Amino acid sequence: MSLSNKAKGIVAAIVVIWIVAMAGMVAIAASNNADRTFAAAGALESTIAGIDAQGLNVTAVALADIYGEDYVSAAILCEGTPTAELEAAYGVDLSGLNLDESGIPAGSSYIALQNQDGQIDYDKIDRANIDLCATPLSGAFNAYSLMPLAKVGEGSWALAA
């Protein structure tokens, strides 16, 4: 069976489009990292940006209100704590976050949110935007509890004492 030049061109175009589509899907999958592990990831930073845009300087938020009512407990994982120490302290497996043994990278923190079924989701927070480790909280806390936040600079917020 022999194809005409026009048919060969169409087949070649389909193959090229298919290869480009596959390469695009691989690139998208590779760019998805553990920083954004669930649908509501980034919700705290978005909420605080909205509060900042309203001109407020102090607020209090409940993580369950921001991330969803399914989340019943939370913990803040701060930079500088080795991964093994975090895993032991909270009884969690952090391998999905692709951290090295030194733990949370500088300039970041994570919120660990546990839902009613025991599943834990993580949201990476840029400490330049929201410094949850300025007044460190130790251990897990109720996700319905209010967390006081205060503006500490232009576009920068911190956990208030």
C-alpha positions in Angstrom: 0.0 0.0 0.0 1.3 3.4 -1.0 0.2 6.8 0.2 0.0 9.9 -1.9 2.1 12.9 -1.0 -0.9 14.6 0.4 -1.7 11.6 2.6 1.9 11.3 3.7 1.8 15.0 4.8 -1.4 14.5 6.8 0.0 11.4 8.5 3.3 13.3 9.3 1.3 16.3 10.7 -0.8 14.0 12.9 2.4 12.3 14.2 4.0 15.6 14.9 0.9 16.9 16.7 0.7 13.8 18.8 4.4 14.0 19.8 4.0 17.7 20.7 0.9 16.8 22.8 2.8 14.1 24.6 5.7 16.3 25.3 3.4 19.0 26.6 1.7 16.5 29.0 5.1 15.3 30.2 6.2 18.9 30.8 3.0 19.8 32.7 3.3 16.6 34.9 7.0 17.5 35.6 6.1 21.0 36.6 3.5 19.8 39.1 5.4 19.5 42.3 4.5 18.9 45.9 4.3 22.7 46.6 0.7 22.5 45.4 -0.6 19.2 46.4 -4.4 19.7 46.6 -7.1 21.8 45.1 -7.2 24.5 47.8 -3.4 25.0 47.8 -2.5 28.7 47.9 -5.8 29.6 49.6 -4.2 31.2 52.6 -1.9 33.4 50.6 -4.8 34.4 48.3 -7.0 35.2 51.3 -4.4 37.3 53.0 -3.7 39.1 49.7 -7.4 40.0 49.6 -7.3 41.2 53.2 -4.2 43.3 52.4 -6.0 44.8 49.4 -8.8 46.0 51.7 -6.2 48.0 53.6 -6.5 46.0 56.8 -3.5 45.7 59.2 -4.7 43.0 61.5 -6.9 40.0 61.0 -7.7 36.5 62.3 -8.4 33.5 60.1 -9.5 29.9 60.7 -7.8 27.5 58.4 -10.9 25.4 58.1 -12.8 28.4 56.7 -10.1 29.0 54.1 -9.2 25.4 53.1 -12.5 23.7 53.7 -14.5 22.4 56.6 -13.2 18.8 56.1 -9.9 19.9 57.7 -10.1 19.4 61.4 -6.5 19.9 62.5 -3.4 21.7 61.3 0.3 22.2 62.0 2.9 24.7 60.8 6.1 23.2 59.6 8.9 25.8 59.8 12.3 26.0 58.0 15.4 24.7 59.7 13.9 21.6 61.3 15.3 18.4 59.8 12.9 16.2 57.9 13.3 13.2 60.2 12.6 15.4 63.2 9.4 16.7 61.6 8.2 13.2 60.6 8.9 12.0 64.2 7.2 14.9 65.9 4.0 14.8 63.8 4.0 11.1 62.9 3.8 11.9 59.1 5.6 10.9 56.0 7.0 13.9 54.2 8.5 12.0 51.3 5.8 13.5 49.0 7.2 17.0 49.6 10.6 16.1 48.0 12.5 17.6 50.9 16.1 16.8 51.6 17.3 15.7 55.1 17.7 19.4 56.2 13.9 19.8 56.1 11.9 22.8 55.0 13.9 25.1 52.7 14.8 28.6 53.7 12.2 31.2 53.0 9.3 28.7 53.1 7.0 27.0 55.6 4.3 24.5 55.1 0.8 24.2 56.6 -0.1 20.5 57.2 -3.9 20.1 57.1 -5.5 16.8 58.3 -9.0 16.0 57.2 -11.6 13.9 59.1 -10.4 10.7 57.3 -6.8 11.3 58.5 -5.5 12.3 55.1 -2.9 15.1 55.3 -2.5 17.8 52.7 0.4 20.3 52.6 0.4 23.9 51.4 3.7 25.6 50.9 3.8 29.2 52.1 6.3 31.9 51.0 7.6 33.4 54.3 8.1 36.8 52.5 4.3 36.9 52.1 3.1 35.3 55.3 5.6 34.4 58.1 3.9 31.7 60.1 7.1 31.0 62.0 7.7 34.4 63.4 5.9 33.3 66.5 6.2 29.5 66.1 3.3 27.3 67.1 4.3 23.9 68.3 2.3 20.8 67.6 -1.0 20.4 65.9 -4.0 22.7 66.6 -7.6 22.8 65.8 -8.2 24.1 62.2 -11.3 25.9 63.4 -9.2 28.0 65.9 -8.5 31.6 64.9 -5.0 32.5 63.9 -4.2 36.2 64.4 -2.1 37.7 61.6 -0.7 41.2 61.5 0.8 43.2 58.6 4.5 43.7 59.1 5.4 45.4 55.9 4.3 46.1 52.4 2.5 42.9 51.3 4.0 41.0 54.2 2.1 39.4 57.1 3.2 37.4 60.2 1.5 35.3 62.8 0.8 37.6 65.7 1.6 36.7 69.3 
